[in-house]
Amino acid sequence: MSSPSIHRLAFEEPIFEMEKRLVDLESRYATARAEHDPATADFQEQIRRMRRELSGLLRNIYSNLDSWQTVQVSRHPDRPQTREYLGLLFDRFLELHGDRAIGDDKAIVTGFAHLGDRKVMFVGQQKGKNLEERMACHFGCAHPEGYRKAILKMKMAEKLGLPIISFIDTPGAYPGITAEERGQAAIIAENLMAMSMIRTPIICVVIGEGGSGGALGIGIGDRIAMLEHGYYSVISPEGCASILWKSAEHAPKAAEALKMTSKYLKSFGIIDEIIPEPLGGAHRDHREMAATLKSFLTRSLNELAQVPLDQLLDERYAKFRSMGLYHEGDAAQAEIPSQAS
């Protein structure tokens, strides 16, 4: 198990307490061993027992997270982001910049990459790790030029016959006046249309937050996957709570009502696959998470490579057209489903 994070979520307190006791026990064991103390064997057994208990505690807590706790994990400061995955997943990466119109939006990262022996086009959202980087990336909220950069590189991939890998990690598209003046809604809509018709395989993975149209703007693909402790939603829990309950304090209630975590979205048919995270979340072991993610990407690319392009586009279109349930007919006669359903 990797070293624990220094950032603590409230529900992780029992985990940190046990880890502190384990570190203390290991220190006492090291001292006893150096002094040839006969209690060394007892310390070894205690350490083994406590490690088993810690693994059980992590498994119990992280297999029973509620929706709001999952949102907190998806936003964890130590959770690996797009640029960290670039170094862990790909053998080579050549970044491509700019949208040929406005500038280079740092919230969107694009470039050529080598995944094993396969060349791909990569597109991903970057939030930033420190304050300076977060400010430069607008906390992962892209401007229109970011989405324009993304679709230009995807069209380049189509010309070169390269599959596309898209990593989603954003609370939403940039909501400021400058973005609206440059056509934020229009460019996202254009991306949705363009991605539905690009003649090359597209794999989209929600690696953390998947918020609103900002996520969907690079989220149309043949395989849609999520990391186990991510979320994907039409609106953030805080935004939903502010609209429905007039206060962001009700975000936990909104998170549960939105049914936006991986287990719900898989059952609804919104995503195709849940990618398991290391015990205790991706923030506890970046390398293990990257290895699992790489295995998924490699397998998916191999599967999609066997599908004729015309069939691929038909299935991509059908996938998104079939999402959601609705009733056509007289609204007055329509039966309103209960909340439980």
N, C-alpha and C positions, 0 to 999 in steps of 0.2 A: 504494500500500500504506500502511496506517495505521501509526502509531507502534507499535513492539514493546512487549509487556507487560514490566513490571518483575519479574514473578514468573516464575521459570525452572523448567521441568520438566527432569529429568536428560537426557532424550533430545533436548531442544532446544538443548543447549550448542553444537553446530556452527552452528546458526542464529544464535545470539547472537554468536558469534565473527565470523561473516561480516558481520552487521549492524554490529558495532563497526568492522570494517575499512572498510565502506562509508561510515559516518559520518565516519571519519577522511579518507577519500579525497575526500568532498564538501567537507570543511573546507579541504583543500589546494587543491581546485579553486576555491573561493570566493576564497581568498587570491591565487591566480595570476591570476584574472580581474580582481580589484581592482588588481593591479599590472601588468596588461597583459602578463603573461608569455606568451611564445610556446608554452609547454607546455600552455596551456589546452585546446587541441584534443585532446591526448593524454589529459588527465584526463577529458574528456567521454567518450571512447571506453572508457576503463577503467571509468568509472561505469556506462555502458550494459552492458558485459560482465558486471560484478559483479552488477548487478540481475537480469540473465538467470540467472546462476548461483544467486543467492539464491532466485529463483522456482523453479528446478529442484530445489534442495535442499529447500525447503518441500514441494513436490509429492511428492518421493521419500519424505521422512520421513513425511508425514501420510497417504500412500496405503498405507503399510506398517506402520501401528501395530498392535501386538498388543493383546489384550483388556485387559490391565492398563494399558497406556499410554492406551487409550481411556477407561478409568475415570478416570484422572488428568486427562485433558482435560475430561471432563464435570464435574469438580469444580474446575476452574481458578478461582482467586480473581477473575480479571478477566472470566470468562464472563458474558455478559448474563443477568440474572435477570428474573423476571416483571415487577417494577415498572419496570425499564428498558425492556422491550418495550412497556409500556403507553404510554409517551411516543413511542416510535418507530413503533408500528403504528397507533394509533387517533387519530382527529381529536379525539374527546372521550371522557372517561371519568368516570362518576359512581359513586364507590364506595358499596357497601352493606355495612352492618356487622351483626354479631350473629346469634345463632341462636334468639333469643326464649326461651331457657331458662337458659343458664349465663353466656355472655359472648361477647366478640369475639376469636376466635383469629386472631392476626396471621400465622400460618403459611399461612392461606388468604385470598386476596384475591378479592373478588367485586364485580361492578358492571355497570351499563349502559355500552356502548361503541358508538362509530360507526366501522365499518370501511369507509371510503369513504362511499358513500351507503346503506349497509346498517346497521341497528341490530342489535346482538347482546347476549347476556348473556355476560359473561366470568367464568371461574373459574380461579384459578391458585394454585400453591404458591410461597411466597416464603421463601428461606433467610436472607437478610440479607447485607449487604456488610461491615459492621464488627462488632466484638464486641458492642456495645450492641444493634444491630438483630438480630444472630443470637440473642442471648439472648432477646429479645422474641419472636422467631419460632420459638424452640426449634430453630434450625438447619434449619428447613423441615419439622419433624416435628409434624404437626397432632394436636390433641386431638379427642375426640369432638365438641365444640362446633364445631370447624372443619369437620368433615365434615357436621354437621347444618346449618351455615350454607350450605355448598355446595349441598346437595340442596334446601333451601328456596328458594334463588335459582334453581335449575334448574326447579323446579316453577312459580315465578313466570314464568320465561321461557316455559314451556309455555302458561300462561294468556294471555300477551300475544302468543303466536305468534312469539317471537324465537328464532333459532338460538343454540346454545350453543357457545362455544369454551373448551376446557379445556387449561391448560398444566400439565404434570406435571414436578416438579423436587424430589424428596425422597429421602433415604436410607431412609425408612420412616415409618410412623405413630409417634407418641410412645409409647415403651415403658414409661413410668413407672407407678407405683401409682395415681396420681390418674386417669390415663386409663383404666386397667383398671377402676377402681371406677365410672367413669361409662359403661362399656360400649363400649370401643373396638372390639372384634371385632364386636359386634352392630350398631353404627352403620355400619361399613364394609360388612357384609353387606346391611344395609337399603339402602345407597346403590347397591350392585350391582343389586339387584332393581329399585329405583326407576328408575335410569338406563336399564335395559333396556326400560322401558315408557313413558318420557317421549315424548310425541308432538310432537317438534320435532327438527330435525337437530342432531347433536352431533359436533363435531370435537375429537379429543384429540391433543395433540402433546407428546411427551417432549422437553423443551428441554435437559435436563441429565441428572440422575439419575432413574431410575424404579425405586425400591426397594420391593419387597414389597407388602403390602396397602395401605400408605400411598399408593402410586401408583395402584393399581387402584381405590381408593375414589372417585376422580374420573376413571376411565379407561375407562368403557364408552361407546362411541360408534359412529357410522356410518363414520367415517374415523379410523384410528389411524396416526399418523405419528411419526417420530423425526428429530431432527437427526442428521446424519451421525456425530458423535462423542459421542452419548449412550449410555446403557445402560438396559436394562429387564429386571428380574430378580425372581424370587421371593424372593431374599435378597441381601444385599450380599456382595461377595467375602470381606470380613473375617469376616462372620458364618458363611458357608459353611466357610471355612478353620478357624474355631474349633471347629465341630462335627465336621468330617471328619478334620482333621489336628491338632486340639487346640491350634492356634496361629494367630493372625492373620498371622504371618509368611509363611504359605503363600497369602496373598491372590492373588498373581499366578497361581499354579497353579489356584486356584478360579475366577478370572475366566475363564481359558481353558476350563475344564471346563463352566462354566455356559452358554457360547455365548450371551451376553446382549447382544452388540453389534448394531448395525443390520443389518449384512450377513447375519448368521445369522438374525435375527428376520424379516427380509423373506423369506428362503428358506423359513422354517418356516410362513409365513402368519400370524404373530402381528401384524405391522404391515402396513399397506397401502402405505406410501411412505417413502422415505428422502429427507429434505430436505438438499441439499448445503450445506456450510458454506464460508465464505470460505477461501482458501488459507492454511493455518496455523491454522485453527480459528476459531470464532465470537468468541473473546476478542480476536482481532486486528482485527476490523472489525465493530463492533456494527451500524452502519447498513446495511452490505451484507447482513448476516445478517437483519436485520429486513425489508429489501426482498424478499429471497428468501422469507421466511416469509409475508409479506403476500401475495405472489403466489400461494403455495400455498393460503392460507386463502380468498382471493377466488375462486380457481378451484373449490375444493372446495364452497364455499357455493353457487356458481352451479349446480354439478352436482347437489347434493343438493336444491336448490329445485325441480328438475324431477321428483323422485320422489314419488309419492303417499304420504301418511303411513302408511297401512296396509302398503304394500309396504316402506317404510323400516324399520318396526318388525320385520317378518318377516325382512328381510335382516340387521338388527342382531342379532336373536336367533340366526339361522342362523350368522352369522359367529363368534360366541363358542362356540356348541355344537360347531362343527366343528374347533375348535383342539385340537391334540394328537393323537397316535396311540396306540391301545390295542388289546389283543387280548382277545376274549371267548372263554372255553372252558376246557378242562382245563389248569390251570397246569402240571401235571406233563408234559403233552405239548407245551406251548407252546415254540416255538423261541426261545431267548434271542439277541437280535441282538448282533453283535460291537460292540466299542467304536468301531470305524471307521465303522459305519453310524449 
